[in-house]
Amino acid sequence: MATQLLMPKATAVWLVENTGLTFKQIADFCTLHPLEVQGIADGDVAGGIRGVNPIQNGQLNREEIAKGEADENYRLKISEPKVKVAAPKRRGPRYTPTSRRHERPNAIKWLVRNHPELKDAQIMRLVGTTKSTIESVRENTHWNAANLTAMDPVTLGLCTQMELDMEVRKAARTAGITEDAPEGTRLMTAEEALNRAQYEPEEGEEPAHTPAQDNYDAEREAESVFAKLKSLKGADADDQD
């Protein structure tokens, strides 16, 4: 958001009294009408208003004024504040772009499945949804329940990984779950949940092999082949004897 001039009419009074800028330059800088600035110079407008020095409040510098005095077509530029004040945090549900709103039930399904310790309020903060929508997805009564697919809200762009991890850790602390807790009672991290979602089969599907299982099967197969070769060599040696 562009920086706005403080007290534009009082600033115009000071610029008229203390600089050689044209009425139009002052009007453009202070967002006033040139005739209004001329009225300030004639004493017909802003009577009794004390001028405010924009140099002292850091909204203009002498170099900028000098440029304007040297070139009547030059438009003064307001100085950026040296200290930026953070905007207050907006309370209420997260804004979700229109193009992403239809993905929220899929994200809710993913969160409910992979992070059951998350409270409804946390899910609402993460994906910008309502409590009734969360309940309908959890109880499988959502109007589009048959077509919902669990999808990571980070991948969908509904929240950041840092926001998800923060809510997961907060839920873990609230539930008293530690990293040493046995699987099934410990809240999974986002990375663990993503890996599980990748290899966990849907209802009715055959269980998929994880990379670790695939490596183990390959090693077992290699050992079997070497054992067979070894036995064949032993049989050939007996035949020669």
VEXBA-888620 format. One record per atom (N, C-alpha, C, O, CB): x, z, y. Coordinates in pm, whole numbers, plus 50000, padded with zeros to 5 digits. Glycine has a CB too. Example, Ala and Ser with C-alpha at 12.3 -4.5 7.8 and 13.67 -1.06 7.14 Angstrom:
BEGIN
513195078049431;512305078049550;513205078049670;514245084649668;511315090549553;512855070849775;513675071449894;512905078750003;513415080450114;514085057249940;
***
This chain:
BEGIN
500865000049881;500005000050000;500895000050123;501885007350129;499035012350001;500544991650225;501344990450345;501275003350427;500265010350428;500884978450430;502405006350495;502455018250579;501585016050702;501645005450764;503905021550621;500775025950739;499895024950854;500485032550972;501115042950956;498495030150820;500255027051091;500775033151213;499965045651247;498735045651239;500735023151331;500685056251285;500035068551327;499615067451474;500395062851557;500965080751307;498405071551505;497895071851642;498215058951719;499005059251813;498475083951717;497615047751679;497955034751739;497735033951890;498545027951960;497155024051673;496655039951941;496395038952085;497415046952165;497885042352269;494965043852118;497765058752116;498775066952185;500145060052177;500945061052270;498845081252124;500415053252066;501675045852052;501705034252150;502735031352211;501855040751907;500555027552166;500485016352261;500755021252403;501405014252481;499115009552253;500245033052437;500495038752570;501985040452593;502495036852699;499775052252586;502685045852494;504135048052508;504885034852520;505795033552602;504675056052388;504495024852438;505195011952441;504975004852574;505894998352625;504715002952326;503775005952632;503504999752762;504365006252870;504894999352958;502005001052798;504515019352863;505235026652968;506755026152953;507475027753052;504805040952967;507245023752831;508685025452808;509415013152757;510625013752736;508895036452711;508725001952737;509404989952685;508984977752765;508064978152846;509074987852535;509704966952740;509374954152804;508654944752709;508694932652729;510624947552856;507994950052609;507264941752513;506024935852578;505464941752670;506874950052388;505594924352531;504384918052585;503144925352533;503204932752435;504324903052546;502044922952602;500794929252559;500434924852417;499934932852338;499654925852657;500684912052386;500324907052253;501184913652145;500674917152038;500504891652248;502464915452172;503334922152073;502864936352048;502804940851933;504794922252122;502534943452155;502074957252139;500734957452066;500494965951981;501944964252277;499854947852101;498544947252037;498674944651887;497984950851806;497674936452102;499554935351849;499754932251707;500314944251633;499884947251521;500694920151691;501274951051695;501904962451627;500934974051613;500944981051511;503144966851702;500094976151715;499174987651714;497774983951666;496864992151673;499094993651854;497614971751618;496304966751570;495214968851674;494144974151645;495904973851438;495514964751797;494554965351907;494344951251961;495034941851921;495054974952020;493384949652051;493154936752115;494074935952237;494274945952306;491644934952156;494644923952266;495534922752382;494884927252513;495554932852599;495994908552396;493564924752528;492884929152650;492834944352658;492844950152767;491474923252656;492764950952540;492754965452537;494094970852583;494164980852655;492424970652396;495174964052541;496504968252585;496674965952734;497264974152805;497604960652506;496124954652783;496184952052926;495414962653003;495814966653112;495644938052958;494284967252944;493514977853007;494294990853012;494154998553107;492204979952933;495114993452909;495975005452909;496985004453022;497255014353092;496695007052771;497564992353040;498554990453147;497924991953285;498564996953378;499214976653134;496664987753298;495984988653428;495385002453453;494935005453563;494874978153437;495395010953350;494845024353365;493355024953341;492735035353365;495155029553500;492745013953294;491305013753270;490955018853130;489815022853105;490754999653289;491925018653037;491695022652898;492655033852863;493765034652917;491865010452801;492215042452771;493045053452720;493445063252828;494525069152823;494295047852653;492585064952926;492875074753031;492955088752973;492065093152899;491805074153141;494015095753006;494185109352958;494885110252823;495205121252777;492865116052948;495125098752758;495835098852629;497335099252655;497875090852727;495465086352541;497995108952596;499445110452612;500155101352513;499815100952395;499885125152592;501135094152563;501875084852477;502645091952366;503165102852385;502815076652560;502705085452251;503445090652135;504615081252107;504425069252093;502525091952009;505815086852099;507035079052077;507145075351929;507365084151846;508285087052122;507005062451893;507095058351753;508505059351698;508695059251576;506595044351736;509505060251786;510895061651739;511105075751685;511765077651583;511905058651854;510535085551754;510695099451711;509985102151578;510485109851496;510165108851817;508845095951556;508145098251429;508585088651319;507985088351211;506655097151450;509635080751346;510245072451242;509475059951205;509715054151099;510425080451122;508535055551292;507765043551259;508275031051329;507765020051307;506325045651293;509265032651413;509865021351483;511275025451524;511535037251547;509015017051608;512185015851535;513535018951581;513895010551703;513225000551732;514565016651467;514945014551772;515325007851897;515764993451873;515524984751957;516455015551967;516394990751759;516804977051728;515604967851718;515654956451764;517604976751597;514524972751658;513314964651645;512694961851782;512214950851807;512294971751553;512704971951869;512174970052004;513024959952080;512494951552153;512134983552080;514354960752064;515254951452132;514994937052086;515024927852167;516724955252105;514744935151958;514424921751907;513154916451972;513084904752009;514264921851754;512164925051986;510904920852047;511054917652195;510424908352244;509874931452028;511874925452266;512074922852408;512844909952431;512674903452534;512804934552473;513704906252335;514504894052348;513694881652311;514024870752358;515734894952261;512674882952230;511884871452185;510414875352187;509974883552106;512314866852042;509654869652278;508254873452293;507384869152175;506264873952159;507704867452420;507904860152093;507164855851974;507464864551851;506864862751746;507484841251943;508404873851866;508784882451754;507714892951730;507224899251823;510154889151780;507344894851602;506354905051566;507074917451516;507864916751422;505364899651458;506804928551578;507444941051539;507024945051399;505874943251358;507104952151639;507984950651325;507724955351189;507814970551185;508764976551236;508724949051087;506824976651126;506804991151115;507844995751014;508014989450909;505404996151074;508545006451043;509595011550954;508975018550833;507935025150844;510535021251029;509625016950718;509175023950598;509505038750610;510575042250660;509815017850470;508615047450565;508895061850574;510105065650490;510295060250380;507665070050530;510925074950541;512115079150467;511765087650347;512485087750247;513045086850559;510665094750356;510215103150245;508855098150201;507915097850281;510165118250286;508745094250077;507475089550024;506755100949953;507305107149862;507695077649927;505555103549996;504755114149936;503965108249820;503255098349835;503805120650041;504095114549704;503395109549586;501885110749607;501395120649661;503815117249459;501185100349563;499725100549576;499155111149484;499655113049373;499115086649543;498115118149527;497535128549441;496995122449313;496465111349312;496405135949515;497145130049204;496665125249075;495155124049077;494435132949122;497125134548962;494705113049026;493265110449024;492645117248903;493045115048789;492965095249022;491645125648931;490975132448823;489825123748774;489175116748852;490465146348867;489585124248644;488515116248588;489055107248479;490255107448452;487835107948696;488195099348417;488635090848306;489605080148353;489535075448467;487445084348239;490515076348264;491495066048294;490805052548316;489865049048245;492535065048180;491305045148414;490765031748436;491345022348332;492555021948310;491065026748581;490475014848268;490895005148167;490524991248215;489374988948253;490245008148030;491474981748215;491144968148257;489984962448175;489824965548057;492374959048244;489184954148240;488014948548173;488384941148046;487654941547947;487264939248267;489524934148049;489924926247933;490284934747812;490354929747700;491084917447968;490524947947835;490934956847727;489824966347682;489994973347583;492134964847771;488724966647753;487724976847725;487104975347587;486754985347524;486634976247829;486974963047538;486374961247406;487294965947294;486864967047179;486024946647384;488574968747326;489524973447225;489514988647210;490124993947117;490934968747260;488834995647299;488885010247295;488375016147163;488995025447113;488075015847410;487265011147104;486835016846976;487885015246866;488015023946780;485545010246932;488635004046867;489705002246768;490815012646787;491355017946691;490284987946778;491135015346915;492155025446944;491675039346905;492455047446853;492525025247094;490405042146928;489845055146890;489925056946739;490265067646690;488365056446938;489605046246665;489655047146518;491075050146472;491265057846378;489155034046454;492055044046536;493465046446501;493855060846530;494505067346448;494395036746578;493465065946645;493815079546683;493125089846593;493745099646553;493435082146829;491875087546562;491135096846476;491735097046336;491795107646272;489635093046471;492165085546288;492725084646153;494135090546145;494455097946053;492745070246106;494975087246243;496385090946235;496735103946305;497745110146273;497215080046294;495915108346399;496175120746471;494885128846480;494325130146588;496745117846612;494405134046368;493125141246369;493145154046451;492085158946491;492725144546227;494345159646480;494415171846559;494155169446707;493935178946782;495755178446540;494195156846751;493935154046891;492505157846928;491565154646855;494195139146922;492345164647038;491025168247085;490365156247152;491025146847194;491095180147181;489045156947160;488305145947223;488765143647366;488875132247411;486805148747220;489035154547438;489475153247577;490795145747587;491015138247682;489615167147642;491675147747488;492955140747488;492765125947461;493395117547525;493905146747386;491895122647367;491615108547337;490975101847458;491255090247488;490695107247214;490115109247527;489475103847647;490515100747754;490415090647823;488435113647702;491525109447767;492585106847866;493425094847826;493825087047912;493485119147881;493685093247699;494575082647652;493955068847666;494625059547712;494945085047508;492685067247628;492095053747624;490955051847723;490375041047730;491595050847486;490615062447800;489575060947901;488205058447843;487515048947882;489925049847992;487795066847751;486515065047684;485625077147706;485935085747788;486715062547534;484515077847633;483585088947647;483495096747516;483855091647410;482205083947688;483025109047526;482915117647408;481935111747306;482175112547186;482465131747450;480835105947353;479855100247261;480435088547183;480115086747065;478615095747337;481275080447248;481915069147177;482865074247070;482905068746960;482675060047277;483615084647101;484545090447003;483775095546882;484175093146768;485375101847066;482665102546906;481875108046797;481285096946711;481255098046588;480755116946851;480825086146774;480235075246697;481265068246610;480965064046498;479575065046790;482505066946660;483575060746580;483985070146467;484185065746354;484805057246668;484105083046498;484525092746396;483475093746284;483825094946167;484755106546461;482205093346321;481125094746221;480665081346164;479715080746085;479945101946283;481355070646205;481055057146155;479635052846189;478985045746112;481275056646005;479145057046306;477825053046351;477885043846473;476865040946535;476985065346383;479095039446506;479255030346619;478525017246589;478485012746474;480755027646648;477935011246692;477134999146671;477944987746608;477384979046542;476534994446803;479284987946629;480134977346574;481074982946468;482174977646448;480944970446685;480644993746400;481535000746306;482064991546196;483204993046154;480795012446243;481254982046150;481674973346040;482834964346078;483574959645991;480504964845993;483004961746207;484054952446251;485234959346318;486144952646365;483464942346346;485224972546322;486314979646389;487564979746301;487484981346179;485894993946422;488704978046365;490004978446298;490904988246371;491084987146493;490644964346293;491454997746300;492335007646364;493545000746424;494294994046353;492765018446263;493745002546553;494864996146624;495515006146719;494825013746787;494394983646701;496825005846721;497605014946804;497265012846952;497375001647001;499125012846780;496855023347025;496515021747167;497695017447253;497505011247358;495955034547221;498925020747209;500105016447284;500255001347274;500514994647374;501375023547233;500094995947153;500174981547132;499094974247210;499314963247260;500054978146982;497924980447222;496814974347294;496984975347446;496264968847521;495514980947254;497954983547491;498174984947633;497234994647702;497094994447824;498064971847698;496575003247622;495645012947679;496345025547728;495815032747813;494595016647577;497545028247676;498335039647722;499785036747689;500085027147618;497865053047656;500685044847742;502105043047713;502525051647595;501815061047557;502955046447838;503675048447536;504185056247424;504475070447468;504255079847391;505435049847365;504975072247590;505285085647640;504015094047653;504015105847619;505995084847776;502935087947701;501675095247714;501125099247578;500625110347560;500635086647788;501235090147481;500755093247346;501565104447285;501005113847229;500805080847257;502895103447295;503765113747238;503515127347302;503535137647235;505235109847255;503265127447433;503025139947503;501755146647452;501725158747429;502925137547653;500685138647433;499425144247384;499575149047240;498985159147201;498305133847394;500345141747159;500575145647020;501315158947013;500945167746936;501375134746945;502355160447095;503115173047096;502245184547145;502325195647092;504365171647184;501425181847245;500545192247298;499555196647190;499295208647174;499785187147423;498995187047116;498045190347009;498735198246899;498145207246840;497415177546951;500005194846870;500745201846767;500995216446806;500865225446724;502085194846740;501335218546933;501565232246979;500275240346975;500275251946934;502135232247122;499185234247016;497895241147016;497465244946875;496915255646852;496825232447082;497735235846780;497335238246641;498345246946567;498105250746453;497165225146568;499475250146631;500495258346566;501205251246454;501645257546358;499885270946514;501315238046465;501955230046360;503415228046397;503725224246510;501235216346342;504315230546302;505745229146324;506265217146249;505575211246166;506495241646281;507505213446281;508135202046214;508395204746068;508485195345989;509425198346283;508525217746028;508835221045889;507585222345803;507695224745682;509615233945883;506415220745861;505185222245785;505075211145682;505535200045709;503955222245877;504485213845565;504345203445463;503455192245512;502595194045598;503785209245335;503695180345453;502905168545493;501445171345464;501085176945360;503385155745418;500595167245557;499175169745543;498715180745637;497555181245676;498835173445400;499665189845674;499335200245772;500105198345901;499765204446002;499625214045713;501145189945898;501945187446018;501425175046090;501145164946026;503435185845982;501295175746222;500855164446301;501955153946303;503095156846337;500495168846445;501605141746266;502595131146262;502965126746402;502145127146494;502075119246181;504235122446418;504635116646544;504055102546550;503565097246451;506185116546560;504135096646669;503605083046685;504325073246593;503705064146538;503715078546831;505655075046578;506425065846493;506015067246346;505875057246275;507925068546508;505845079746301;505425081846163;504035076046138;503775069946034;505435096746129;503155078046234;501795073046219;501775057846214;501015051846138;500905077946332;502635051546297;502705036946299;503215031546166;502695021646115;503595032146413;504245038246110;504775033945981;503725035545871;503575027045784;506035041845946;503005046745876;501995048945773;500865038745783;500375033645683;501425063145783;500465035945909;499395026245928;499805012545878;498975004645834;498985025546074;501135009745886;501624996645844;501604994945693;501374983945644;503034994545896;501835005745620;501945004645475;500775010945400;500675009645278;503215010945430;499885018045474;498775024545407;497665014345383;497245007845478;498255036445489;497165012745259;496155002545232;494785006845282;494485018745291;496094999645082;493954996945314;492574999545348;491815002745219;492345001045109;491934987645422;490565007245234;489775010545118;489554998145032;489174987545083;488425016645160;489794999444901;489604988444809;490824979744789;490814971044702;488494980144854;491894981844870;493114973844857;494104980844765;494084993044749;493734971244994;494994972744706;496054978244623;497084984844714;497354979544822;496714967344536;497664996044674;498675002444760;499884993544778;500404987844682;499105015844701;500324992444903;501474983844933;502764991444912;502815003644928;501404978545078;503824983944874;505144990044855;505784992044991;505754983145076;506044981344764;506365003645010;507135006145131;508525000345112;508914997544999;507195021445164;509304998545221;510674993545205;511505002345112;512294997145033;511354992745340;511325015545119;512095024445032;511725021944885;512595021744798;511845039145069;510435020144859;510005017544721;510535004344673;510955003144558;508475017744711;510514994044761;511034980944723;512524981744689;512964975544592;510804970844835;513294989344768;514724990844739;514934997944605;515804994044527;515424998744852;514135008144579;514245015544454;513945006344335;514665006544235;513295027744454;512884998244345;512534989144236;513644978944213;513944975444099;511214981944267;514254974044322;515324964144307;516524970244236;517144963744152;515744958644444;516854982744269;517974989344204;517704991344055;518584989243972;518265002844271;516474995344022;516124997443881;516204984343803;516654984143689;514705003343870;515774973343866;515814960443800;517254956043776;517574950543670;515074949843884;518134958543876;519544954743862;520194962843749;520974957343671;520304956943995;519884975743741;520434984143634;519974979143497;520754979243401;520004998743654;518744974743488;518214969643360;518944957043317;519254955243199;516714966843371;519214948143415;519924935643384;521334938443336;521774932643237;519954926343507;522054947443406;523424950743366;523464957143228;524364954443149;524064959943469;522474965743198;522424972243067;522214961942957;522814963042850;521304982743063;521374951942982;521114941542882;522354933142858;522684929742744;519944932642925;523064929742969;524304922042955;525344929742874;526064924142791;524874918343093;525414942742900;526384951142831;526094951742681;527004951442598;526394965142890;524794952742648;524424953242507;524724940042437;525114939942320;522954956842491;524524928742508;524804915642450;526304913942423;526694908142321;524314904442542;527144919042513;528594918242493;529004926342372;529864922342294;529344923042618;528364938142357;528674946542241;528274939742112;528994940842012;527974960042252;527164932642111;526724925541990;527684914241957;527954911941839;525294919942008;528194907042056;529134896142032;530424901541973;531014895141886;529424888442160;530874913242019;532124919141966;531944922941821;532874921241742;532544931442048;530754928141782;530504931641642;530494919341554;530974919941441;529194938941628;529954908141604;529924895841525;531324890741498;531594885841388;529114885041595;532224891741597;533584886741581;534334895241479;535174890141405;534324886741716;534034908541474;534704916941374;534234913241235;534674919141137;534434932041402;
***
